[in-house]
Amino acid sequence: MTDALLPAAPQPLEKEGNCYFRKGCNPLAQTGRSKLQNQRAALNQQILKAMRMGTGAENLLKAATNQKVREQVRLELSFLNSDLQMLKEELEGLNISVGVYQNTEEAFTIPLIPLGLKETKDVDFSVALKDFILEHYSEDSYLYEDEIADLMDLRQACRTPSRNGAGVELLMSYFIQLGFVESRFFPPTRQMGILFTWYDSLTGVPVSQQNLLLEKASILFNIGALYTQIGTRCNRQTEAGLESTVDAFQRAAGVLNYLKETFTHTPSYDMSPAMLTVLVKMMLAQAQESTFEKVCLPGLQNEFFLLVKVAQEAAKVGEVYQQLHTAMNQEPVKENIPYSWASLACVKAHHYEALAHYFTATLLIDHQLKPGEDEDHQEKCLSQLYGHMPEGLTPLATLRNVHQRQLLGKSHLCRAITHHEESMREASLCKKLCNIEVLQEVLSAAHQRSQLKYTQLREDDDLLNLTDAPDIISKTEREVEIILPQFSKVTVTDFFQKLGPLSVFSANKRWTAPRSIHFTAEEGDLGFTLRGNSPVQVHFLDPYCSAAAAGTKEGDYIVSIQDVDCKWLTVSEVMKMLKSFGQNDIEMKVVSLLDATSSVHSKCATYSVGMQKTYSMICLGIDVDDKTDKTKKISKKLSFLSWSTNKNRQKSASTLCLPSVGVARPPVKKKLSSPFSLLNTDSSLY
């Protein structure tokens, strides 16, 4: 993941047939996954329409006084609620359409659950960013039309990422680019007027905000979702494929956990802390399941110590799925988690618990302690398999007594059969799971295997002699853990680096408009020294030199010399350029950093149809004095801003324009070594 996104040369376009698309994106791919995502987008629109109509009907019901009108509205409202419920059930069906995401190789394995990508609406950055460039940076906005177009193209490409590493890199590139955009154009004291709309991936409910944090959080969610789709696509019949599956789900858990800890007040159900906690558990459970499959991949040999290991690994998988099922049934997650997901977690919990008891029964029944075998080792393994032995039994005595081993083994088989039957019953209660043929086949085959083994050993007095089999201690040789997102491996260049170094030229700082300074070096002496490094500042200014007389001040930043942009030049480069003019007149443009002004509170509303009040509105109040101050500031700016009516350009034009200042591109493009350090993760307004 090292491809760079350059503002002057965007990511290469790949050719497929007659269409070109950005690397990591293929919007025209007619795959089952893309068709499913298109269905999700269409359902989101239908859910939005139904919820708006329902809201209107409820308002009419409150306002109407005529009894016949109220009865008619109640009838229509019941129809709308029924339609909405059907649409949500259809969306749940898409969320459990796991077969589309699985590997194409035919495999006799239980499917894994992927997350669907969040859908969004188009966003036009052009007008707002051009206005801000003109107003805040005092530069001609038309010089940045290509950069703004690159940003919008990158966002559009992120709506259809490919299901591989290139797709993940594409989303990460946009996420890092959003950090640059936030620092350049989104001051904390005002809203930019850009509305971001994202749909909840589980409920289809839309959320709209004029806050870039919603955009960043949603992209993070899609990175995690894409990792889950990569994990389900891996070939689980090979060791390398299973290793990739485990890695993908660990990375998905890491991204979702990072999202939970970084964006703590997201106004969307699928990104709420409670839901993200459950999703992280689900990713780790599926990674643990793949670890168990990797242990069993070479083929299980009927060997004592191997069966002990496999039994404890299976118990571990059953344990994490039981914990996941419990978490899925807690409020407030229970209302929004797909019922089929909770059912599948319960099915897997019983299934793997049954496998643990089956493997324990096999090692007890099929193996006998023979002379010369490592008696102490087997005794130790058997004692570590249980938390406590059944009453009256000891590990060594059980190993030596064939009858006791068979009785204990049959007890484990009975518990295995009970868990198999419970897993099949849970699967039969969910309509969506009944339609997954491979799941039904795996559960049925495992049940028949345990039933057959018990039938071969069954005796008439088993009901009297058999005791309850003890619980098996879960243990794994590889405890799966979250893998944090590695943004540093993705090299991204700031699209708007022409504005200057981000440490100085950001939305949080304000300057004067560029001032032209005409001066000459008297006898080779400029009258001032320089300090800093990109951009260079005037230092130790002689108050009697020609530069000071022309208006230069100590602390001024030099932005250009003779119309050559020098915001990225070093002290030595700027000094060399100034001295090259000798006794000739020098034209230098400088800006002065203004003092920090008091914060102006801004209003921030979150529009979310049908959501609770705590999630649907975040509003910061404005008092009368703040409004008065804001009006005064706007009136001052209007003295040097003019309205532009030129709408004939192919690209969107800014509503504000200034006379051309002739800014050139920096001669050397310098990549920022660690752009991720500049990302603003503060979610206090979110």
C-alpha positions as CSV (number, residue, x, y, z in Angstrom):
1,M,0.0,0.0,0.0
2,T,2.4,2.6,-1.1
3,D,0.9,4.2,-4.1
4,A,0.7,8.0,-3.8
5,L,-2.2,10.3,-4.7
6,L,-0.6,13.3,-6.4
7,P,-2.7,16.4,-7.0
8,A,-1.1,17.2,-10.3
9,A,-1.1,13.5,-11.4
10,P,-4.0,11.6,-9.8
11,Q,-3.9,7.8,-9.3
12,P,-3.6,5.9,-12.6
13,L,-6.7,4.9,-14.4
14,E,-7.0,1.3,-15.4
15,K,-8.7,0.2,-18.6
16,E,-11.4,-2.5,-18.8
17,G,-13.1,-2.7,-22.1
18,N,-14.2,0.8,-23.0
19,C,-14.3,2.2,-19.5
20,Y,-11.6,3.8,-17.3
21,F,-11.7,3.7,-13.5
22,R,-9.5,4.6,-10.6
23,K,-7.2,1.9,-9.1
24,G,-9.1,0.0,-6.4
25,C,-12.5,0.9,-7.9
26,N,-14.7,-0.7,-10.6
27,P,-18.1,0.9,-10.6
28,L,-19.2,-1.2,-13.6
29,A,-18.4,-4.6,-12.3
30,Q,-21.5,-6.8,-12.6
31,T,-20.7,-9.1,-9.7
32,G,-23.2,-10.5,-7.2
33,R,-21.8,-8.3,-4.5
34,S,-22.2,-5.1,-6.6
35,K,-25.8,-6.1,-7.5
36,L,-26.5,-6.7,-3.9
37,Q,-25.1,-3.2,-3.0
38,N,-27.3,-1.7,-5.7
39,Q,-30.3,-3.3,-4.1
40,R,-29.3,-1.9,-0.8
41,A,-29.1,1.6,-2.2
42,A,-32.6,1.2,-3.8
43,L,-34.0,-0.1,-0.5
44,N,-32.5,2.9,1.4
45,Q,-34.4,5.3,-0.8
46,Q,-37.7,3.4,-0.4
47,I,-37.2,3.3,3.4
48,L,-36.5,7.1,3.4
49,K,-39.7,7.7,1.4
50,A,-41.8,5.5,3.7
51,M,-40.4,7.2,6.8
52,R,-41.1,10.7,5.4
53,M,-44.7,9.7,4.5
54,G,-45.1,8.2,8.0
55,T,-43.9,11.4,9.6
56,G,-46.3,13.4,7.6
57,A,-49.2,11.1,8.4
58,E,-48.4,11.3,12.1
59,N,-48.3,15.1,11.9
60,L,-51.7,15.2,10.1
61,L,-53.1,12.9,12.7
62,K,-52.1,15.3,15.5
63,A,-53.5,18.3,13.6
64,A,-56.8,16.8,12.3
65,T,-60.0,17.3,14.3
66,N,-62.4,15.6,11.9
67,Q,-63.1,12.0,13.0
68,K,-63.4,10.6,9.5
69,V,-60.1,12.2,8.5
70,R,-58.4,10.8,11.6
71,E,-59.7,7.3,10.8
72,Q,-58.5,7.5,7.3
73,V,-55.0,8.7,8.4
74,R,-54.8,5.9,10.9
75,L,-55.6,3.4,8.2
76,E,-52.9,4.9,5.9
77,L,-50.4,5.0,8.7
78,S,-51.0,1.3,9.4
79,F,-50.3,0.5,5.7
80,L,-47.1,2.6,5.8
81,N,-45.9,0.9,8.9
82,S,-46.5,-2.5,7.3
83,D,-44.6,-1.4,4.2
84,L,-41.7,-0.1,6.3
85,Q,-41.5,-3.3,8.2
86,M,-41.4,-5.3,5.0
87,L,-38.6,-3.1,3.6
88,K,-36.6,-3.5,6.7
89,E,-37.0,-7.3,6.5
90,E,-35.9,-7.2,2.9
91,L,-32.8,-5.2,4.0
92,E,-32.1,-7.8,6.7
93,G,-32.3,-10.4,3.9
94,L,-29.5,-8.6,2.1
95,N,-27.5,-8.5,5.3
96,I,-27.7,-12.3,5.7
97,S,-27.1,-13.0,1.9
98,V,-23.8,-14.5,2.9
99,G,-23.6,-16.8,0.0
100,V,-22.8,-13.9,-2.4
101,Y,-19.7,-13.0,-0.4
102,Q,-18.3,-16.4,0.1
103,N,-15.4,-17.9,-1.9
104,T,-16.5,-19.4,-5.2
105,E,-14.8,-22.7,-4.4
106,E,-17.4,-25.2,-3.3
107,A,-16.7,-25.9,0.4
108,F,-18.5,-27.8,3.2
109,T,-18.1,-25.0,5.8
110,I,-20.5,-22.8,7.7
111,P,-20.7,-19.3,6.0
112,L,-19.2,-16.3,7.6
113,I,-21.0,-13.0,8.0
114,P,-19.8,-9.9,6.1
115,L,-20.9,-6.3,6.6
116,G,-22.5,-4.4,3.8
117,L,-21.0,-1.0,2.7
118,K,-22.7,2.2,3.9
119,E,-24.4,4.1,1.0
120,T,-24.1,7.8,0.6
121,K,-25.4,10.7,-1.6
122,D,-23.3,12.8,-4.0
123,V,-21.4,15.8,-2.4
124,D,-20.3,18.9,-4.3
125,F,-17.2,20.4,-2.7
126,S,-16.6,22.9,-5.4
127,V,-18.5,26.1,-4.3
128,A,-17.7,25.9,-0.6
129,L,-14.0,25.2,-1.1
130,K,-13.6,27.8,-3.8
131,D,-15.3,30.4,-1.6
132,F,-13.0,29.5,1.3
133,I,-9.9,29.6,-0.8
134,L,-10.8,33.1,-1.9
135,E,-12.0,34.4,1.5
136,H,-9.5,32.7,3.8
137,Y,-6.4,32.2,1.7
138,S,-6.9,35.2,-0.6
139,E,-6.0,33.2,-3.7
140,D,-7.8,32.8,-7.0
141,S,-10.1,29.7,-6.6
142,Y,-9.9,28.8,-10.3
143,L,-6.3,27.8,-9.8
144,Y,-7.6,24.9,-7.6
145,E,-10.4,23.5,-9.9
146,D,-8.3,20.4,-10.8
147,E,-7.6,19.7,-7.2
148,I,-11.2,20.0,-6.2
149,A,-12.2,17.7,-9.1
150,D,-9.6,15.2,-8.0
151,L,-11.1,15.2,-4.5
152,M,-14.6,14.7,-5.8
153,D,-13.5,11.9,-8.1
154,L,-11.7,10.2,-5.2
155,R,-14.9,10.3,-3.1
156,Q,-17.0,8.9,-6.0
157,A,-14.5,6.1,-6.5
158,C,-14.8,5.2,-2.8
159,R,-18.5,4.4,-3.3
160,T,-17.6,1.3,-5.3
161,P,-14.3,-0.1,-4.0
162,S,-12.9,-3.4,-5.3
163,R,-12.9,-6.3,-2.8
164,N,-9.1,-6.6,-2.4
165,G,-6.1,-4.7,-1.0
166,A,-6.4,-2.0,-3.6
167,G,-9.9,-1.2,-2.5
168,V,-8.9,-0.9,1.1
169,E,-6.0,1.4,0.1
170,L,-8.4,3.5,-1.9
171,L,-10.7,4.0,1.1
172,M,-7.7,4.7,3.4
173,S,-6.3,7.2,0.9
174,Y,-9.6,9.1,1.0
175,F,-9.7,9.0,4.8
176,I,-6.2,10.5,5.1
177,Q,-7.1,13.0,2.4
178,L,-10.1,14.1,4.5
179,G,-7.7,14.9,7.4
180,F,-5.9,17.3,5.1
181,V,-9.2,18.8,3.9
182,E,-10.4,19.2,7.4
183,S,-7.2,21.1,8.4
184,R,-7.3,23.3,5.3
185,F,-11.0,24.1,5.0
186,F,-13.0,23.3,8.1
187,P,-12.4,25.8,11.0
188,P,-13.9,24.8,14.3
189,T,-15.8,28.1,14.6
190,R,-18.1,27.8,11.6
191,Q,-19.9,25.4,9.3
192,M,-18.9,25.1,5.6
193,G,-22.4,24.5,4.3
194,I,-21.5,21.0,2.8
195,L,-24.1,18.5,3.7
196,F,-23.0,14.8,4.1
197,T,-25.7,12.1,4.0
198,W,-25.0,8.5,4.9
199,Y,-27.4,5.6,5.3
200,D,-27.3,3.2,8.2
201,S,-26.1,-0.2,6.9
202,L,-28.4,-2.1,9.2
203,T,-31.6,-0.1,9.3
204,G,-31.4,2.0,6.1
205,V,-32.1,5.2,8.1
206,P,-30.4,8.2,6.6
207,V,-28.3,10.6,8.7
208,S,-27.3,14.1,7.4
209,Q,-24.7,16.5,8.9
210,Q,-22.7,19.5,7.9
211,N,-19.8,17.9,9.8
212,L,-16.8,16.3,8.2
213,L,-16.6,13.8,11.1
214,L,-19.6,12.0,9.8
215,E,-17.8,11.5,6.5
216,K,-14.7,10.3,8.2
217,A,-16.5,7.9,10.5
218,S,-18.5,6.4,7.6
219,I,-15.4,5.8,5.5
220,L,-13.8,4.1,8.5
221,F,-16.9,1.8,8.8
222,N,-16.7,1.0,5.1
223,I,-13.0,0.1,5.5
224,G,-14.0,-2.4,8.2
225,A,-16.9,-3.7,6.1
226,L,-14.6,-4.2,3.2
227,Y,-12.1,-6.2,5.3
228,T,-15.0,-8.5,6.3
229,Q,-15.9,-9.0,2.6
230,I,-12.3,-9.8,1.8
231,G,-12.2,-12.3,4.7
232,T,-15.4,-14.1,3.5
233,R,-14.0,-14.3,0.0
234,C,-10.8,-16.1,1.0
235,N,-10.5,-19.8,0.2
236,R,-11.0,-21.6,3.5
237,Q,-9.8,-24.9,2.0
238,T,-6.2,-23.9,2.1
239,E,-3.9,-22.9,4.9
240,A,-3.0,-19.6,3.2
241,G,-6.6,-18.8,2.6
242,L,-7.5,-19.4,6.3
243,E,-4.6,-17.3,7.4
244,S,-5.8,-14.5,5.2
245,T,-9.3,-14.9,6.6
246,V,-8.1,-14.6,10.2
247,D,-6.0,-11.6,9.3
248,A,-8.9,-9.8,7.5
249,F,-11.3,-10.3,10.4
250,Q,-8.7,-9.1,12.9
251,R,-8.1,-6.0,10.8
252,A,-11.9,-5.5,10.5
253,A,-12.1,-5.7,14.3
254,G,-9.3,-3.2,14.6
255,V,-10.8,-0.6,12.3
256,L,-14.2,-0.9,14.0
257,N,-12.7,-0.6,17.4
258,Y,-10.7,2.4,16.3
259,L,-13.9,3.9,15.0
260,K,-15.6,3.3,18.4
261,E,-12.8,4.9,20.4
262,T,-12.2,7.9,18.1
263,F,-15.8,8.9,17.1
264,T,-17.8,8.5,20.3
265,H,-21.0,10.3,19.4
266,T,-21.9,9.1,16.0
267,P,-25.5,9.8,15.1
268,S,-26.1,6.4,13.3
269,Y,-27.2,3.2,14.9
270,D,-24.6,1.0,13.1
271,M,-21.8,3.3,14.4
272,S,-23.0,3.7,17.9
273,P,-20.6,2.5,20.6
274,A,-22.9,-0.3,21.7
275,M,-23.3,-1.6,18.1
276,L,-19.6,-1.3,17.3
277,T,-18.7,-3.3,20.5
278,V,-21.0,-6.1,19.2
279,L,-19.5,-6.0,15.7
280,V,-16.0,-6.2,17.1
281,K,-17.0,-9.3,19.0
282,M,-18.5,-10.8,15.9
283,M,-15.3,-10.2,13.8
284,L,-13.1,-11.7,16.5
285,A,-15.5,-14.7,16.9
286,Q,-15.3,-15.4,13.1
287,A,-11.5,-15.0,13.3
288,Q,-11.4,-17.6,16.1
289,E,-13.7,-19.9,14.1
290,S,-11.2,-19.7,11.2
291,T,-8.4,-20.5,13.5
292,F,-10.2,-23.7,14.6
293,E,-10.7,-24.6,10.9
294,K,-7.0,-24.1,10.3
295,V,-6.2,-26.6,13.1
296,C,-8.5,-29.1,11.5
297,L,-7.4,-28.5,8.0
298,P,-4.8,-31.2,7.5
299,G,-7.3,-33.8,8.5
300,L,-7.9,-35.0,12.1
301,Q,-6.0,-38.1,13.1
302,N,-7.4,-40.3,15.8
303,E,-4.7,-39.4,18.2
304,F,-5.2,-38.7,21.9
305,F,-3.2,-35.5,22.4
306,L,-4.5,-34.0,19.1
307,L,-8.1,-34.7,20.0
308,V,-7.6,-33.0,23.4
309,K,-6.3,-29.9,21.6
310,V,-9.1,-29.9,19.0
311,A,-11.8,-30.4,21.7
312,Q,-10.5,-27.3,23.6
313,E,-10.2,-25.3,20.4
314,A,-13.9,-26.1,19.5
315,A,-14.9,-25.2,23.1
316,K,-13.2,-21.8,22.7
317,V,-15.1,-21.1,19.5
318,G,-18.4,-22.1,21.1
319,E,-17.6,-19.9,24.1
320,V,-16.9,-16.7,22.0
321,Y,-20.1,-17.3,20.0
322,Q,-22.1,-17.7,23.2
323,Q,-20.7,-14.4,24.5
324,L,-21.5,-12.8,21.1
325,H,-25.1,-14.1,21.2
326,T,-25.6,-12.7,24.7
327,A,-24.2,-9.3,23.6
328,M,-26.6,-9.3,20.6
329,N,-29.6,-9.7,22.9
330,Q,-28.8,-6.7,25.1
331,E,-30.5,-3.4,24.8
332,P,-30.2,-1.2,22.7
333,V,-28.4,-3.4,20.2
334,K,-31.2,-6.0,20.2
335,E,-33.6,-3.7,18.4
336,N,-31.3,-3.1,15.4
337,I,-29.2,-6.2,15.0
338,P,-30.5,-8.5,12.3
339,Y,-32.4,-11.4,13.9
340,S,-30.7,-13.8,11.5
341,W,-27.2,-12.7,12.8
342,A,-28.2,-13.4,16.4
343,S,-29.7,-16.7,15.4
344,L,-26.6,-17.7,13.5
345,A,-24.4,-16.8,16.5
346,C,-26.6,-19.1,18.7
347,V,-26.5,-21.9,16.1
348,K,-22.7,-21.7,16.0
349,A,-22.4,-21.6,19.8
350,H,-24.3,-24.9,20.1
351,H,-22.6,-26.4,17.1
352,Y,-19.0,-25.9,18.3
353,E,-19.9,-26.9,21.8
354,A,-21.3,-30.1,20.4
355,L,-18.0,-30.7,18.5
356,A,-16.0,-30.2,21.7
357,H,-18.0,-32.9,23.4
358,Y,-17.8,-35.2,20.4
359,F,-14.0,-35.0,20.2
360,T,-13.7,-35.6,23.9
361,A,-16.0,-38.6,23.6
362,T,-13.8,-39.9,20.8
363,L,-10.5,-39.7,22.7
364,L,-12.1,-41.4,25.7
365,I,-13.8,-44.2,23.8
366,D,-11.3,-45.0,21.0
367,H,-8.1,-44.8,23.1
368,Q,-6.9,-47.1,25.9
369,L,-3.9,-46.6,28.1
370,K,-1.4,-49.2,27.0
371,P,1.8,-50.3,28.8
372,G,4.8,-48.1,27.8
373,E,2.6,-45.1,27.0
374,D,3.2,-41.7,28.7
375,E,0.8,-42.2,31.5
376,D,1.7,-38.9,33.3
377,H,1.2,-36.9,30.1
378,Q,-2.2,-38.3,29.4
379,E,-3.3,-37.8,33.0
380,K,-2.2,-34.2,32.9
381,C,-4.0,-33.5,29.6
382,L,-7.2,-35.1,30.8
383,S,-7.1,-33.2,34.1
384,Q,-6.6,-29.9,32.1
385,L,-9.5,-30.8,29.9
386,Y,-12.0,-30.4,32.7
387,G,-12.6,-27.8,35.4
388,H,-13.4,-30.7,37.7
389,M,-13.8,-34.5,37.2
390,P,-17.2,-36.1,37.8
391,E,-17.9,-37.3,41.3
392,G,-15.9,-40.4,42.2
393,L,-13.6,-40.3,39.2
394,T,-10.0,-39.3,38.9
395,P,-8.0,-38.7,35.7
396,L,-5.6,-41.6,36.2
397,A,-8.3,-44.1,37.3
398,T,-10.5,-43.1,34.4
399,L,-7.6,-43.7,31.9
400,R,-6.9,-47.1,33.3
401,N,-10.6,-48.3,33.6
402,V,-12.1,-49.1,30.1
403,H,-15.6,-49.2,31.5
404,Q,-15.4,-45.8,33.1
405,R,-13.9,-44.3,29.9
406,Q,-16.8,-45.6,27.9
407,L,-19.4,-44.4,30.3
408,L,-17.9,-40.9,30.4
409,G,-17.5,-40.9,26.6
410,K,-21.1,-41.8,26.1
411,S,-22.1,-39.0,28.5
412,H,-20.2,-36.6,26.3
413,L,-21.9,-38.0,23.2
414,C,-25.3,-37.4,24.8
415,R,-24.4,-33.8,25.5
416,A,-23.0,-33.5,21.9
417,I,-26.3,-34.8,20.5
418,T,-28.3,-32.4,22.7
419,H,-26.3,-29.4,21.4
420,H,-26.6,-30.6,17.8
421,E,-30.4,-30.8,18.1
422,E,-30.5,-27.3,19.7
423,S,-28.4,-25.8,16.9
424,M,-30.7,-27.4,14.3
425,R,-33.8,-26.2,16.1
426,E,-32.4,-22.6,16.3
427,A,-31.6,-22.7,12.6
428,S,-35.1,-23.9,11.7
429,L,-36.7,-21.0,13.6
430,C,-35.1,-18.4,11.3
431,K,-36.4,-18.3,7.8
432,K,-33.3,-16.7,6.4
433,L,-31.0,-19.5,7.9
434,C,-33.3,-22.2,6.5
435,N,-32.5,-20.9,3.0
436,I,-28.7,-21.4,3.5
437,E,-28.3,-25.0,2.2
438,V,-24.7,-25.5,3.2
439,L,-25.5,-24.5,6.8
440,Q,-28.3,-27.1,7.0
441,E,-26.0,-29.7,5.5
442,V,-23.1,-29.1,7.9
443,L,-25.4,-29.2,10.9
444,S,-27.2,-32.3,9.8
445,A,-23.9,-34.2,9.0
446,A,-22.4,-33.4,12.4
447,H,-25.6,-34.5,14.2
448,Q,-25.7,-37.8,12.3
449,R,-22.0,-38.5,13.0
450,S,-22.6,-38.1,16.8
451,Q,-25.8,-40.0,16.6
452,L,-24.2,-42.9,14.8
453,K,-21.3,-43.2,17.2
454,Y,-23.7,-43.2,20.2
455,T,-25.9,-45.9,18.5
456,Q,-22.9,-48.2,18.2
457,L,-22.2,-48.0,21.9
458,R,-25.7,-47.7,23.3
459,E,-26.9,-50.0,26.0
460,D,-30.3,-50.5,27.6
461,D,-29.2,-49.3,31.1
462,D,-27.5,-46.1,29.8
463,L,-30.2,-43.9,31.3
464,L,-29.4,-45.3,34.8
465,N,-25.6,-45.4,34.5
466,L,-24.7,-42.3,32.6
467,T,-23.9,-39.1,34.5
468,D,-23.8,-35.6,33.2
469,A,-20.7,-34.9,31.3
470,P,-18.6,-32.1,32.8
471,D,-17.9,-28.9,30.9
472,I,-14.8,-28.7,28.8
473,I,-12.3,-25.9,29.5
474,S,-11.8,-23.7,26.4
475,K,-8.3,-23.2,25.3
476,T,-6.6,-22.0,22.2
477,E,-3.0,-21.9,21.0
478,R,-3.7,-18.7,19.1
479,E,-5.8,-16.0,20.8
480,V,-7.1,-13.7,18.1
481,E,-6.6,-10.0,18.7
482,I,-7.5,-6.8,16.9
483,I,-5.1,-5.4,14.4
484,L,-5.1,-1.6,14.4
485,P,-5.4,0.1,11.0
486,Q,-2.0,0.9,9.5
487,F,-2.6,4.3,7.8
488,S,1.1,5.0,7.8
489,K,1.6,2.4,5.1
490,V,-0.5,4.4,2.7
491,T,1.4,7.3,1.1
492,V,-0.9,10.2,0.3
493,T,0.0,13.7,-1.0
494,D,-2.2,16.6,0.1
495,F,-4.2,17.7,-3.0
496,F,-4.1,21.3,-1.8
497,Q,-0.4,21.5,-1.0
498,K,-0.1,24.6,-3.3
499,L,-1.7,26.6,-0.5
500,G,1.5,26.1,1.5
501,P,2.8,24.1,4.5
502,L,-0.2,22.9,6.5
503,S,1.5,23.8,9.8
504,V,1.0,27.5,8.9
505,F,-1.6,27.7,6.1
506,S,-4.6,26.0,7.8
507,A,-8.2,26.9,8.5
508,N,-7.3,27.6,12.2
509,K,-5.1,30.5,11.4
510,R,-5.9,33.9,9.8
511,W,-3.7,36.3,7.9
512,T,-3.8,39.6,6.2
513,A,-4.2,39.7,2.4
514,P,-0.9,39.5,0.5
515,R,1.0,42.8,0.5
516,S,3.4,43.8,-2.3
517,I,6.7,45.1,-1.0
518,H,9.0,46.9,-3.4
519,F,12.6,47.4,-2.1
520,T,16.2,47.3,-3.0
521,A,19.3,45.8,-1.3
522,E,21.5,48.7,-0.3
523,E,25.1,47.7,-0.8
524,G,24.2,44.1,-0.8
525,D,22.3,44.4,2.6
526,L,18.7,43.4,2.5
527,G,18.0,45.1,5.9
528,F,16.6,42.0,7.5
529,T,17.4,38.3,8.3
530,L,15.3,35.2,7.6
531,R,14.2,32.4,9.9
532,G,11.9,29.4,9.7
533,N,11.7,26.7,7.1
534,S,8.9,26.6,4.6
535,P,7.5,29.2,4.8
536,V,10.3,31.7,5.6
537,Q,9.7,34.6,8.0
538,V,11.3,38.1,8.2
539,H,13.5,38.4,11.2
540,F,15.5,41.2,12.8
541,L,14.2,43.9,10.5
542,D,16.2,47.2,10.3
543,P,13.5,49.9,10.8
544,Y,15.4,52.3,8.5
545,C,15.9,49.9,5.5
546,S,13.9,50.2,2.3
547,A,12.0,47.0,3.0
548,A,10.7,48.4,6.3
549,A,9.8,51.7,4.6
550,A,7.8,49.7,2.0
551,G,5.7,48.0,4.8
552,T,7.5,44.9,5.8
553,K,7.1,43.9,9.4
554,E,9.0,41.4,11.6
555,G,7.3,38.0,11.6
556,D,5.9,38.5,8.1
557,Y,5.8,35.3,6.0
558,I,7.3,35.6,2.5
559,V,4.9,33.9,0.0
560,S,6.3,35.0,-3.3
561,I,9.3,36.9,-4.9
562,Q,8.9,38.4,-8.3
563,D,5.7,36.3,-8.8
564,V,7.6,33.1,-8.0
565,D,5.8,31.1,-5.2
566,C,8.2,30.5,-2.4
567,K,5.9,29.1,0.4
568,W,7.7,25.7,0.1
569,L,11.3,27.2,-0.2
570,T,13.8,27.0,2.6
571,V,15.7,29.9,4.2
572,S,18.8,29.3,2.1
573,E,16.8,29.1,-1.2
574,V,14.9,32.3,-0.4
575,M,18.1,34.1,0.6
576,K,19.8,33.0,-2.6
577,M,16.9,34.2,-4.7
578,L,16.9,37.6,-3.0
579,K,20.6,38.2,-3.3
580,S,20.5,37.2,-7.0
581,F,18.8,40.5,-7.8
582,G,21.8,42.6,-6.6
583,Q,21.0,46.3,-6.7
584,N,17.8,45.8,-8.8
585,D,14.3,46.5,-7.5
586,I,12.7,43.5,-5.8
587,E,9.0,42.8,-5.6
588,M,8.2,40.6,-2.6
589,K,4.7,39.5,-1.3
590,V,4.2,38.9,2.4
591,V,1.4,38.1,4.7
592,S,1.0,38.8,8.4
593,L,-0.5,36.3,10.9
594,L,-3.5,37.9,12.7
595,D,-4.1,37.5,16.4
596,A,-6.5,34.7,17.3
597,T,-10.0,35.9,17.6
598,S,-12.6,34.8,20.1
599,S,-14.5,31.7,19.1
600,V,-17.8,32.2,17.3
601,H,-20.4,29.5,18.2
602,S,-22.0,27.9,15.2
603,K,-25.2,26.0,14.8
604,C,-24.9,22.3,13.9
605,A,-28.0,20.3,13.1
606,T,-28.1,16.6,12.4
607,Y,-31.1,15.4,10.3
608,S,-32.0,11.8,10.8
609,V,-35.4,10.4,10.0
610,G,-37.1,8.4,12.7
611,M,-34.2,8.4,15.1
612,Q,-34.2,9.0,18.9
613,K,-33.9,12.6,20.0
614,T,-30.4,12.0,21.5
615,Y,-29.1,11.0,18.1
616,S,-31.2,13.2,15.8
617,M,-30.2,16.7,16.9
618,I,-26.9,18.2,18.1
619,C,-27.4,21.9,18.4
620,L,-25.1,24.5,19.8
621,G,-27.0,27.7,20.6
622,I,-26.1,31.2,19.4
623,D,-26.9,34.3,21.6
624,V,-27.7,37.7,20.3
625,D,-24.2,39.1,20.8
626,D,-22.7,36.3,18.7
627,K,-25.1,37.1,15.9
628,T,-24.2,40.8,16.1
629,D,-20.5,40.0,16.0
630,K,-20.9,37.7,13.1
631,T,-22.9,40.4,11.1
632,K,-20.1,42.9,11.7
633,K,-17.5,40.6,10.5
634,I,-19.4,39.8,7.3
635,S,-20.0,43.5,6.6
636,K,-16.2,44.1,6.8
637,K,-15.4,41.3,4.4
638,L,-17.9,42.5,1.8
639,S,-15.7,45.6,1.2
640,F,-13.2,43.6,-0.8
641,L,-15.4,40.7,-2.1
642,S,-17.4,40.8,-5.2
643,W,-20.1,38.5,-6.6
644,S,-19.3,36.6,-9.7
645,T,-22.0,35.6,-12.2
646,N,-19.8,33.7,-14.6
647,K,-21.6,30.3,-14.8
648,N,-20.4,29.2,-18.2
649,R,-17.4,27.3,-17.0
650,Q,-17.6,23.5,-17.3
651,K,-16.7,23.1,-13.6
652,S,-18.6,24.8,-10.8
653,A,-17.5,28.3,-10.2
654,S,-17.2,30.1,-6.9
655,T,-19.7,32.7,-5.9
656,L,-16.7,34.9,-4.8
657,C,-13.8,36.2,-6.8
658,L,-10.7,38.4,-6.5
659,P,-8.4,39.9,-9.0
660,S,-5.7,37.5,-10.1
661,V,-2.7,37.3,-7.9
662,G,-0.7,35.1,-10.2
663,V,0.2,32.2,-7.9
664,A,2.4,29.6,-9.4
665,R,2.8,26.0,-8.4
666,P,5.6,25.1,-6.1
667,P,8.7,24.1,-8.1
668,V,9.2,21.0,-5.9
669,K,6.3,18.9,-4.6
670,K,7.1,17.7,-1.1
671,K,5.2,14.8,0.3
672,L,4.2,15.0,3.9
673,S,5.9,12.1,5.7
674,S,3.3,11.5,8.3
675,P,-0.1,13.0,7.2
676,F,-2.0,10.9,9.6
677,S,-0.6,12.9,12.5
678,L,-2.6,15.9,11.2
679,L,-5.9,14.2,11.3
680,N,-8.3,15.8,13.7
681,T,-10.0,13.1,15.7
682,D,-11.7,15.4,18.1
683,S,-15.4,14.3,18.2
684,S,-16.7,16.8,20.8
685,L,-19.0,18.4,18.2
686,Y,-20.0,15.1,16.7
